[in-house]
Amino acid sequence: MAVPFFDVQYNLEPEVKDELLARWKQVLDHGYFVNGPEILELEQDLAQFLGVPHVVACSNGSDALVLALKAAGVKPGDEVIVPSFTFFASAGSVARLGATPIFADVHPATLLICPRSAASLVTERTKAVMPVHLYGRPVDVGVLKSTLKAAAGREITVVEDAAQAIGAVHADGPCGGLGLTAGFSCFPTKNLAAAGDAGFATSRDEKTAERMRRLRQHGGGRQYYHDEVGFNFRLSALQAAALIQHLPRLVEWNAARYTGAQHYAELFGGASLGDKLTAPEVIPGHVFHQYVIRTPRRDELMNHLRALDIGCAVYYPLPLHLQPCFQYLGGFAGQLPTAELAAKEVLALPIYPGVTAEQRQTVVAAIVDGLK
Ligand SMILES: Cc1ncc(COP(=O)(O)O)c(C=O)c1O
């Protein structure tokens, strides 16, 4: 049985498409494609859903991180500590502001930023740290903050990369409300998906959120008057309408991902693979944007699965400290061993809400066969 890695149609069932078309027709009728009433409606819906008071809708998750960093005061010459094992935009957003990403290693058990590694990188120029809730698993931001404070002798501002973590919750609160600011992505493969690029930034602090609102629109509160140089990071009203339409289904979709992860865990638990494979922990609050196993025989297994038409993917094959565009920072192989090993071993399996129990059984049976 073929198992697709992802199928965009899962959230576009016929009745959803009809609702979406009706909603898009409203936008076509009122004609406010930019800054239309859907933007505020979406921001209010998201604030309520997340339990974070201020939401600023914007063009995509990468731009949301730029807003979040700039509003947190990051400027040229500052250093921002970022895990090396993440999607490019976590560090790209820092570099886009003329600041320097400083790469920390990740923890082997979670693949999230390692507080001890981050603390070893603190300097006088450290302006912020960016925990990434990778694959939808919440970072323990409280521990990260206190470890950095002990190393720096001052508070280090936290800017969360919550691009993969909409709806994820830590015991200390929701992702997106654990730092000063955060950026989320609604790219079509994300847990909450637009029909194109979309994203949003969050903050618990009203003034900081107001600054993000201004920065989204060329740094001005009033048309043609500019307090600072900002960006054009506005969200299309058509995308906002799509997100308003999908949001009520997100709890159900996230629950389906979680149930899928529990089922995979059971199947792997019964498969006696020993140290040939490590399955991810299924912890409360995780939203399983990706379900990522580790195996030292990753490339061989990936080829085996693909030959059987079973979708799988590598997030991410090269840590950021080894990316060509960051060579000016002097990164070298062996510098961050846990991130480097993870890049060789990780493999994401189908976890989107449309995956059936039978398909998961097929995936695990194929893996057991491939690793025997
Ligand atoms: C961890 C992380 N950060 C940032 C982004 C950027 O989001 P976008 O693709 O919407 O710009 C993504 C998207 O894949 C991501 O996974």
The ligand as an SDF file (V2000), in Angstrom:
LIG
                    3D

 16 16  0  0  0  0  0  0  0  0999 V2000
   11.2550   26.0950   12.3240 C   0  0  0  0  0  0  0  0  0  0  0  0
   10.7720   26.9980   11.2280 C   0  0  0  0  0  0  0  0  0  0  0  0
   11.0330   28.3170   11.3000 N   0  0  0  0  0  0  0  0  0  0  0  0
   10.6060   29.1810   10.3750 C   0  0  0  0  0  0  0  0  0  0  0  0
    9.8870   28.7600    9.2740 C   0  0  0  0  0  0  0  0  0  0  0  0
    9.5220   29.7450    8.2130 C   0  0  0  0  0  0  0  0  0  0  0  0
    8.1730   29.7780    7.9010 O   0  0  0  0  0  0  0  0  0  0  0  0
    7.6710   30.1630    6.4210 P   0  0  0  0  0  0  0  0  0  0  0  0
    8.0090   29.0210    5.5160 O   0  0  0  0  0  0  0  0  0  0  0  0
    6.2050   30.3740    6.5870 O   0  0  0  0  0  0  0  0  0  0  0  0
    8.3800   31.4040    6.0260 O   0  0  0  0  0  0  0  0  0  0  0  0
    9.5820   27.4000    9.1480 C   0  0  0  0  0  0  0  0  0  0  0  0
    8.8310   26.9080    7.9820 C   0  0  0  0  0  0  0  0  0  0  0  0
    9.0480   25.8190    7.4900 O   0  0  0  0  0  0  0  0  0  0  0  0
   10.0430   26.4960   10.1420 C   0  0  0  0  0  0  0  0  0  0  0  0
    9.7870   25.1800   10.0480 O   0  0  0  0  0  0  0  0  0  0  0  0
  1  2  1  0
  2  3  1  0
  2 15  2  0
  3  4  2  0
  4  5  1  0
  5  6  1  0
  5 12  2  0
  6  7  1  0
  7  8  1  0
  8  9  2  0
  8 10  1  0
  8 11  1  0
 12 13  1  0
 12 15  1  0
 13 14  2  0
 15 16  1  0
M  END
$$$$
